[in-house]
Amino acid sequence: MGEHPEDVLYPVSDGYYSVKPNKFQKKHSIIQPDGNLLDTEIDKILKVDDWSSFAYKKIRDG
């Protein structure tokens, strides 16, 4: 999807995908159904299996 290979993407909810962290990108990103980024530099994603929603947390220094 876009600039990301499919093996680093996993679905989080209703067409939204998370980009798994790797050695080049240390934190998650979330891609919207239209292919645009929702947010980047995400530390933790919580997916609730019985709901069509997710939450995420960004740790801010300072």
KELUMTI-666905 format. One record per residue: x, y, z of N, C-alpha, C, CB in turn; residue number from 1. Coordinates in steps of 0.2 Angstrom, whole numbers. Atoms other than C-alpha are relative to their C-alpha. Glycine has a CB too. Layout:
residues N
<node n_x="X" n_y="Y" n_z="Z" ca_x="X" ca_y="Y" ca_z="Z" c_x="X" c_y="Y" c_z="Z" cb_x="X" cb_y="Y" cb_z="Z" pos="NUM"/>
...
END
This chain:
residues 62
<node n_x="4" n_y="-6" n_z="0" ca_x="0" ca_y="0" ca_z="0" c_x="4" c_y="6" c_z="0" cb_x="-5" cb_y="0" cb_z="6" pos="1"/>
<node n_x="-4" n_y="-6" n_z="1" ca_x="8" ca_y="16" ca_z="-6" c_x="8" c_y="-2" c_z="0" cb_x="-1" cb_y="5" cb_z="6" pos="2"/>
<node n_x="-8" n_y="1" n_z="0" ca_x="27" ca_y="16" ca_z="-1" c_x="2" c_y="-6" c_z="4" cb_x="3" cb_y="6" cb_z="2" pos="3"/>
<node n_x="-1" n_y="5" n_z="-5" ca_x="25" ca_y="2" ca_z="11" c_x="-1" c_y="-7" c_z="-3" cb_x="-4" cb_y="1" cb_z="6" pos="4"/>
<node n_x="2" n_y="7" n_z="3" ca_x="27" ca_y="-17" ca_z="6" c_x="-5" c_y="-3" c_z="5" cb_x="7" cb_y="-4" cb_z="0" pos="5"/>
<node n_x="6" n_y="3" n_z="-3" ca_x="12" ca_y="-27" ca_z="11" c_x="3" c_y="-4" c_z="6" cb_x="-3" cb_y="-5" cb_z="-4" pos="6"/>
<node n_x="-2" n_y="4" n_z="-5" ca_x="23" ca_y="-38" ca_z="23" c_x="1" c_y="4" c_z="7" cb_x="6" cb_y="-4" cb_z="-1" pos="7"/>
<node n_x="-1" n_y="-4" n_z="-6" ca_x="25" ca_y="-23" ca_z="35" c_x="-7" c_y="3" c_z="3" cb_x="5" cb_y="5" cb_z="-1" pos="8"/>
<node n_x="7" n_y="-2" n_z="-2" ca_x="6" ca_y="-19" ca_z="36" c_x="-4" c_y="-5" c_z="3" cb_x="-3" cb_y="3" cb_z="-7" pos="9"/>
<node n_x="5" n_y="4" n_z="-3" ca_x="-7" ca_y="-26" ca_z="47" c_x="-6" c_y="4" c_z="1" cb_x="2" cb_y="-4" cb_z="6" pos="10"/>
<node n_x="7" n_y="-4" n_z="-1" ca_x="-26" ca_y="-21" ca_z="48" c_x="-1" c_y="1" c_z="7" cb_x="-5" cb_y="-4" cb_z="-3" pos="11"/>
<node n_x="2" n_y="-2" n_z="-7" ca_x="-31" ca_y="-12" ca_z="64" c_x="-8" c_y="1" c_z="0" cb_x="3" cb_y="6" cb_z="2" pos="12"/>
<node n_x="7" n_y="-1" n_z="0" ca_x="-49" ca_y="-8" ca_z="59" c_x="-3" c_y="3" c_z="-6" cb_x="-2" cb_y="5" cb_z="6" pos="13"/>
<node n_x="4" n_y="-2" n_z="6" ca_x="-61" ca_y="-5" ca_z="44" c_x="4" c_y="4" c_z="-5" cb_x="-5" cb_y="5" cb_z="3" pos="14"/>
<node n_x="-4" n_y="-3" n_z="5" ca_x="-48" ca_y="-1" ca_z="31" c_x="6" c_y="3" c_z="2" cb_x="-4" cb_y="4" cb_z="-4" pos="15"/>
<node n_x="-6" n_y="-4" n_z="-3" ca_x="-35" ca_y="7" ca_z="43" c_x="5" c_y="-6" c_z="1" cb_x="-2" cb_y="3" cb_z="6" pos="16"/>
<node n_x="-5" n_y="4" n_z="-1" ca_x="-18" ca_y="-1" ca_z="43" c_x="6" c_y="3" c_z="4" cb_x="3" cb_y="-3" cb_z="-7" pos="17"/>
<node n_x="-6" n_y="-3" n_z="-4" ca_x="-3" ca_y="0" ca_z="55" c_x="6" c_y="-3" c_z="-4" cb_x="0" cb_y="-3" cb_z="7" pos="18"/>
<node n_x="-7" n_y="2" n_z="3" ca_x="15" ca_y="0" ca_z="48" c_x="4" c_y="-3" c_z="6" cb_x="3" cb_y="6" cb_z="-4" pos="19"/>
<node n_x="-4" n_y="3" n_z="-6" ca_x="25" ca_y="-12" ca_z="59" c_x="7" c_y="4" c_z="0" cb_x="1" cb_y="-7" cb_z="-1" pos="20"/>
<node n_x="-7" n_y="-3" n_z="0" ca_x="41" ca_y="-4" ca_z="66" c_x="5" c_y="-5" c_z="-2" cb_x="1" cb_y="1" cb_z="8" pos="21"/>
<node n_x="-5" n_y="4" n_z="2" ca_x="57" ca_y="-10" ca_z="59" c_x="7" c_y="4" c_z="2" cb_x="0" cb_y="-1" cb_z="-8" pos="22"/>
<node n_x="-7" n_y="-3" n_z="-2" ca_x="76" ca_y="-6" ca_z="60" c_x="1" c_y="7" c_z="-3" cb_x="5" cb_y="-4" cb_z="-3" pos="23"/>
<node n_x="0" n_y="-7" n_z="3" ca_x="73" ca_y="10" ca_z="49" c_x="-5" c_y="5" c_z="3" cb_x="-1" cb_y="0" cb_z="-7" pos="24"/>
<node n_x="5" n_y="-4" n_z="-3" ca_x="57" ca_y="16" ca_z="57" c_x="-2" c_y="-4" c_z="7" cb_x="-7" cb_y="0" cb_z="-5" pos="25"/>
<node n_x="1" n_y="3" n_z="-7" ca_x="56" ca_y="13" ca_z="76" c_x="-7" c_y="0" c_z="3" cb_x="5" cb_y="3" cb_z="4" pos="26"/>
<node n_x="7" n_y="0" n_z="-3" ca_x="38" ca_y="17" ca_z="79" c_x="-5" c_y="-1" c_z="-6" cb_x="-1" cb_y="7" cb_z="3" pos="27"/>
<node n_x="6" n_y="2" n_z="5" ca_x="21" ca_y="13" ca_z="71" c_x="-2" c_y="6" c_z="-3" cb_x="-6" cb_y="-3" cb_z="4" pos="28"/>
<node n_x="4" n_y="-5" n_z="4" ca_x="12" ca_y="23" ca_z="58" c_x="-7" c_y="-3" c_z="-1" cb_x="3" cb_y="3" cb_z="-6" pos="29"/>
<node n_x="7" n_y="2" n_z="2" ca_x="-7" ca_y="22" ca_z="54" c_x="-2" c_y="3" c_z="-7" cb_x="-5" cb_y="1" cb_z="5" pos="30"/>
<node n_x="2" n_y="-2" n_z="7" ca_x="-13" ca_y="23" ca_z="36" c_x="-8" c_y="-1" c_z="0" cb_x="3" cb_y="-5" cb_z="-6" pos="31"/>
<node n_x="7" n_y="0" n_z="0" ca_x="-31" ca_y="28" ca_z="33" c_x="-2" c_y="-4" c_z="-6" cb_x="-2" cb_y="7" cb_z="-1" pos="32"/>
<node n_x="2" n_y="3" n_z="6" ca_x="-42" ca_y="19" ca_z="20" c_x="1" c_y="3" c_z="-6" cb_x="-8" cb_y="-1" cb_z="1" pos="33"/>
<node n_x="-1" n_y="-4" n_z="6" ca_x="-39" ca_y="32" ca_z="7" c_x="8" c_y="0" c_z="-2" cb_x="-2" cb_y="7" cb_z="0" pos="34"/>
<node n_x="-7" n_y="1" n_z="2" ca_x="-20" ca_y="28" ca_z="8" c_x="4" c_y="6" c_z="3" cb_x="1" cb_y="0" cb_z="-7" pos="35"/>
<node n_x="-4" n_y="-5" n_z="-3" ca_x="-15" ca_y="44" ca_z="17" c_x="1" c_y="-2" c_z="8" cb_x="-4" cb_y="7" cb_z="0" pos="36"/>
<node n_x="-2" n_y="1" n_z="-7" ca_x="-6" ca_y="44" ca_z="34" c_x="-5" c_y="3" c_z="5" cb_x="7" cb_y="2" cb_z="1" pos="37"/>
<node n_x="4" n_y="-3" n_z="-5" ca_x="-17" ca_y="47" ca_z="49" c_x="5" c_y="3" c_z="6" cb_x="-5" cb_y="-6" cb_z="4" pos="38"/>
<node n_x="-5" n_y="-2" n_z="-5" ca_x="-2" ca_y="48" ca_z="61" c_x="6" c_y="-4" c_z="0" cb_x="-3" cb_y="0" cb_z="8" pos="39"/>
<node n_x="-7" n_y="4" n_z="0" ca_x="16" ca_y="43" ca_z="64" c_x="3" c_y="1" c_z="7" cb_x="5" cb_y="3" cb_z="-6" pos="40"/>
<node n_x="-3" n_y="-1" n_z="-6" ca_x="28" ca_y="41" ca_z="78" c_x="-4" c_y="-3" c_z="6" cb_x="3" cb_y="6" cb_z="1" pos="41"/>
<node n_x="4" n_y="3" n_z="-5" ca_x="16" ca_y="30" ca_z="88" c_x="3" c_y="-5" c_z="4" cb_x="-7" cb_y="-3" cb_z="-4" pos="42"/>
<node n_x="-3" n_y="5" n_z="-4" ca_x="22" ca_y="20" ca_z="102" c_x="-4" c_y="-6" c_z="1" cb_x="2" cb_y="3" cb_z="7" pos="43"/>
<node n_x="4" n_y="6" n_z="-2" ca_x="8" ca_y="8" ca_z="106" c_x="-7" c_y="1" c_z="-4" cb_x="-1" cb_y="-1" cb_z="7" pos="44"/>
<node n_x="7" n_y="0" n_z="3" ca_x="-8" ca_y="3" ca_z="97" c_x="-4" c_y="-6" c_z="3" cb_x="1" cb_y="-2" cb_z="-8" pos="45"/>
<node n_x="4" n_y="5" n_z="-3" ca_x="-22" ca_y="-6" ca_z="105" c_x="-6" c_y="-1" c_z="-4" cb_x="-3" cb_y="3" cb_z="7" pos="46"/>
<node n_x="5" n_y="2" n_z="5" ca_x="-34" ca_y="-15" ca_z="94" c_x="-5" c_y="-5" c_z="4" cb_x="2" cb_y="-4" cb_z="-6" pos="47"/>
<node n_x="5" n_y="4" n_z="-4" ca_x="-50" ca_y="-22" ca_z="102" c_x="-4" c_y="-4" c_z="-5" cb_x="-5" cb_y="5" cb_z="3" pos="48"/>
<node n_x="3" n_y="4" n_z="5" ca_x="-56" ca_y="-37" ca_z="92" c_x="-7" c_y="0" c_z="-1" cb_x="2" cb_y="-7" cb_z="2" pos="49"/>
<node n_x="7" n_y="0" n_z="0" ca_x="-74" ca_y="-36" ca_z="96" c_x="-3" c_y="7" c_z="-2" cb_x="-3" cb_y="-2" cb_z="6" pos="50"/>
<node n_x="2" n_y="-6" n_z="2" ca_x="-75" ca_y="-18" ca_z="91" c_x="3" c_y="2" c_z="-7" cb_x="1" cb_y="5" cb_z="5" pos="51"/>
<node n_x="-3" n_y="-2" n_z="6" ca_x="-72" ca_y="-9" ca_z="75" c_x="4" c_y="7" c_z="1" cb_x="-5" cb_y="1" cb_z="-6" pos="52"/>
<node n_x="-4" n_y="-6" n_z="-2" ca_x="-60" ca_y="4" ca_z="83" c_x="6" c_y="-2" c_z="3" cb_x="-4" cb_y="4" cb_z="5" pos="53"/>
<node n_x="-6" n_y="1" n_z="-3" ca_x="-43" ca_y="6" ca_z="90" c_x="2" c_y="6" c_z="3" cb_x="5" cb_y="-2" cb_z="-6" pos="54"/>
<node n_x="-3" n_y="-5" n_z="-4" ca_x="-33" ca_y="17" ca_z="101" c_x="8" c_y="0" c_z="-1" cb_x="-2" cb_y="0" cb_z="8" pos="55"/>
<node n_x="-7" n_y="0" n_z="0" ca_x="-15" ca_y="23" ca_z="101" c_x="3" c_y="5" c_z="4" cb_x="2" cb_y="1" cb_z="-8" pos="56"/>
<node n_x="-3" n_y="-4" n_z="-5" ca_x="-3" ca_y="31" ca_z="112" c_x="7" c_y="3" c_z="-3" cb_x="1" cb_y="-3" cb_z="7" pos="57"/>
<node n_x="-7" n_y="-3" n_z="2" ca_x="12" ca_y="43" ca_z="108" c_x="3" c_y="3" c_z="7" cb_x="-1" cb_y="6" cb_z="-5" pos="58"/>
<node n_x="-4" n_y="-3" n_z="-6" ca_x="25" ca_y="46" ca_z="122" c_x="3" c_y="6" c_z="-2" cb_x="4" cb_y="-6" cb_z="3" pos="59"/>
<node n_x="-4" n_y="-7" n_z="1" ca_x="31" ca_y="64" ca_z="122" c_x="5" c_y="1" c_z="5" cb_x="-5" cb_y="5" cb_z="-1" pos="60"/>
<node n_x="-5" n_y="-1" n_z="-5" ca_x="47" ca_y="68" ca_z="130" c_x="0" c_y="8" c_z="1" cb_x="7" cb_y="-1" cb_z="-3" pos="61"/>
<node n_x="0" n_y="-7" n_z="-2" ca_x="48" ca_y="84" ca_z="139" c_x="-6" c_y="3" c_z="3" cb_x="2" cb_y="4" cb_z="-5" pos="62"/>
END
